[in-house]
Amino acid sequence: MAIISNNALLQKYLSLDQKDKIQVEYVWIDADNNCRSKTKTVDFVPTKAEQLSEWNFDGSSTNQSEGRDSDILIKPVALYDDPFRGGNNKFALCETYNPDGTPHPTNYRYNCKKIMDTYADSKPWFGIEQEYSLFDPETNKPYGWPKHGFPEAQGKYYCGVGAGKVFGRDIVEAHYRACLYAGINISGVNIEVAPGQFEYQVGPCEGIKMGDELWASRYLLERVAEDFGIVVSLHPKPIKGDWNGAGCHTNFSTEEMREEGGLTAIESAIKKMSLRHAEHIAVYGEDNDQRLTGRHETGHISDFSFGVANRGASIRIPRHVSKEGKGYLEDRRPASNIDPYRVTAIILESTFYPDN
């Protein structure tokens, strides 16, 4: 059932005076790789996450603990302006911790931060291309698809313009503006190959900020779609058949790669990643085997390959990078439902993996 937000009615209440109080939405990641959130009132305008206190939630309701010992701690680590409440209100991305203060097993940020700090001198930059699909809860089909049968085959939808080619642009535009308001480094959007499928890009971001900003942008996407009564799917192959899957292509570079002659460092990183292909695939998203088939602009999940301007390879070196001899690489293996902390961590770790 689709329930659309009544924005006109809501504004009647959002315009009321807050009496110098600030609402902060605490956002965390649950055991199923989804965002959860709840709101706390504070007596000041926070300017950084460290100013906010720890909080807790019932982990037995998010598959993160058992009922007999259900408290899970949440610690704010990144702060953003709240585009839904406006004013000085904020939302904070949080890490999860056990009651004894140790990182919760679902807290992949903790280990990622350690790896990013270890190799901080390399100035690692990331840019992630988040693909997603919109679904109509009334039909359980991608938004804009006919109730019976299928739409026209792929071809006219990618970067399409006009009715019959684009389904859900209002949601895309609303999400884009919400990200800009929040302070997220969203660098672009486009309509994707399959009807009802879209992509937005976040980055470049240095180090741990990549994972933070992608998760923050996902939270905003879910909230925006909620207002429109539409469901967001991050499944890498939401519709079986001759339709493109959804990925999270991850662009990566170090300072050495971006400098003159950096192509040598890029090729070295690719070689090291090829030796750990299975380890990368293990953290590159659930059900990714349904997407990495060697078709629909993917390499096969069992094989590692790379090439210049090759969208059917595991890793692509953009043509301009090859020509200029410096720049970045694009890892095309990650699925749309990745945890970006796990992906960015293993890419950086593999880049500096010791030579045998």
Protein Blocks (a to p, Z undefined) as FASTA:
>chain_A
ZZdddfklmmmmmmpcehhpacdddddddfkopacddddddfbdcfbfklpccddddfkl
nopacfklmbccdddfbdcddfklgmjbdcdddddddfkopacfklmmlmmmmmmmmmmm
nopadddddddddddfklopaehiafehcdddehjlgopacehkaghjlmmmmmmmmmmm
nopacfbdcddfbghiacddedddehjllmmmmmmmmmmmmmmmmmnopacdfbfblbgc
jddcdddddddddfklmmghklmmmmmmmmmmmmmmmmmmmmnoghklmmmnopahiacf
kbccddehiakbfbdcdfklmmnopacdddfkbcfkbcfklmmmmmmmmmmgccZZ
